[in-house]
């Protein structure tokens, strides 16, 4: 595999958004309808279908600073909202939908969706969840692997920062991010193994290809993975945030972590240890969000995720690996004590339903519609 060199620390994101019926609040299998409308516009190539039709994906272009990324993503989401409203639809953030049932999902009419259906049965429909992927440009393949290893070690914290999927199948999951558990069911999903060098990476990929379960790197669902065709490292663990602004701030913060690793200011002193701690930390971050007790492999200690984020924000502010993103980084650092997205979703549901969380039975249509409308309104708002 050849690594396509990128300008170091350029950034882009992919954002998966829920397509909903604003009258009922239910997911709507209308992604194809929206995509066909958007594809005729000059920005059409920035929108894509996912495996099921209740999703529309937005792909940013490549950016050198967070504010230009913010401007573009705001514009593309606004464009998407306008097209959706014209079709009697709406779009919103969040990692899962409270009324998501796999047997109600409709596959997209794409060759890839058909391949996934044949290969994995009901799993792509079950994985009709909503995430954000962040790409950071790297100068060469070996550097990309070094940075990817550091980012993988920090994925429990990234999961905690973005946690926005407390509900599923008419129930409270008991997790801050139940979406981030879904990739673990795949034989090639979950944490990226520690990569020694480019030859090691290629050999692991070839092992998956030889089994027939994967045909390209696109089929390997690691939390973090090198993306040779883009010349990037891709971080894949984020729930789609409730707001575009938070999505961009998280992308900027991820880029700053990559910058610290790129410049040798953040590294793993014992790179092949703490595998068990990392797995447990990932689970606890999914369950508890920023309140989780997780393991920092750089310092070799357990601590609260929110405190870990504060420490890294302080390091970022002092060493400034990406000074062009100062405003976005300060905003994220200042929001660490604010209400988390998963807590916002639970509180909103309680308020609209009169005090009860979902318990497994179908929610009232009025509650679901009002809940969904509030989250649709959050998307381009600032929180």
Secondary structure, 3 states (H helix, E strand, C coil): CCCCCCCCCCEEEEEEEEEECCCCCCECCCHHHHHHHHCCCCCHHHEEECCECCEEEEECCCECCHHHHHHHHHHHHHHHHHHHHHCCCEEECCCCCCCCCHHHCCECCCHHHHHHHHHHCCHHHHCCCCEEEEEEECCCHHHHHHHHHHHHHCHHHHHHHHCCECEECCEECCCCECHHHHHHHCCCEECCCCCCCHHHHHHHHHHHHHHCCCCCHHHCEECEEEECCCCEEEEEEEECCCCHHHHHHHHHHHHHHHHHHHCCCCCCCCCCCCHHHHHHHHHHHHHHHHHCEEEECCCCEEEEHHHHHHHHHHHHHHHCCCHHHHHHHHHHHHCCCCCCHHHHHHHHHHHHHCCCCCECCCCCHHHHHHHHHHHHHHCCCCC
